[in-house]
Amino acid sequence: MGIRYHLWVFAQSYKISVAQTIAITGASGYIGRHLVNQLRDISGIQVRILCRSRQRGVDTFGLGSNLEIVEGNLYSPESLLNLLKPGCTVINLAYLWNNGETENLAVISNLTSACIDRNVKRLIHCSTAAVVGRSPDNLITENTPCQPITEYGITKLKIERAIRAVAHGNFEISILRPASVFGLDGEPLKKLAADLVAGNRLLNYLKSCLFGYRRMNLVHVANVVAAILFLTSYQENVDGEVFIVSDDDSIANNFAEVERTLMRFLDCPDYALPSIPLPQWVLSLLLRFLGRNNINPNCNYSQSKLQNLGFKRSVIFEDGLMEYANWYRAKYLVEHGSEVM
């Protein structure tokens, strides 16, 4: 069965209202699919999902007693009005990866206008911790000045600001900034796992020395979903607030520990020589040269603000990492029909 966040536990812990409508945009993405799976068939909660076609929505999410597929897209104000209901909670997970800043801001304008017209109660917008960009601080909080340098980080920050400007006085807005989201079939660890299983051993060793104990800033998708649901149900005033969700309080959330765990579960032999971590300034210079958003190897994102409200993560980082390693091993065996190594 694997690690799964059970919504009945969430309902008991956080007293989720079972008499609300939740409208989701961007549900077909990685976080969205996990979120819908948790909301499926919960009595009293109506879940409305915006999809380009109803059949595509059924193929993606299946059928559920409380799921309703609304055909349309973010470019169509009319379909957004059809999606939203007065007093509902809106969860926005949408981002147009291939369309740039102008179109992303345009569709967000469509969404916020529809929120005003339909008199929604609350919009929970899923942003990213990448909006912080390059910071010299080792501990990043919601008050850390944002200095993104990539197009993705810059656009995401502009979206945040556009939503906050429109929401003021019209509907509640809460912004969630997840760190790098991983989990079964998630992207962040796929290349590392593939390299360990079938990549060049010398290059893997050199990478191990280069990255050393660099913080990975991973967060399990189940914890991101739990944070979204927590904000959905939270009864106190969090209007205008920003919250980081991360697993950076785990000491194992660094390259060396993650690599070691994957190697153990994927039956990868140890390197012939012990890894010798290079000075971190070498890695920082390389990351800067490559144009990376975060060039601080010691950077940690704090979710203390969210935890101080009573939020509790649903998956321990180490357990999520081990589950991922077992999943990847099974996947590799199925695809290749042989032992991992």
Secondary structure, DSSP 4 states (H G I P E B T S, - for coil): --S---HHHHHHHH---SSEEEEEESTTSHHHHHHHHHHTT-TTEEEEEEES-HHHHHHHH---TTEEEEE--TT-HHHHHHH--TT-EEEE----TTTHHHHHHHHHHHHHHHHHHTT-SEEEEE--GGGGBS-S-SEE-TTSPPB--SHHHHHHHHHHHHHHHHHTTTSEEEEEEE-EEESTT-STTHHHHHHHHHS-HHHHHHHHHHHTT-B--EEEHHHHHHHHHHHHH--S--TTEEEEE--TTSTT-BHHHHHHHHHHHTTPPPPSS---PPPHHHHHHHHHHTT-S---TT-EE--HHHHHTT---SS-HHHHHHHHHHHHHHHHHHHHSS---
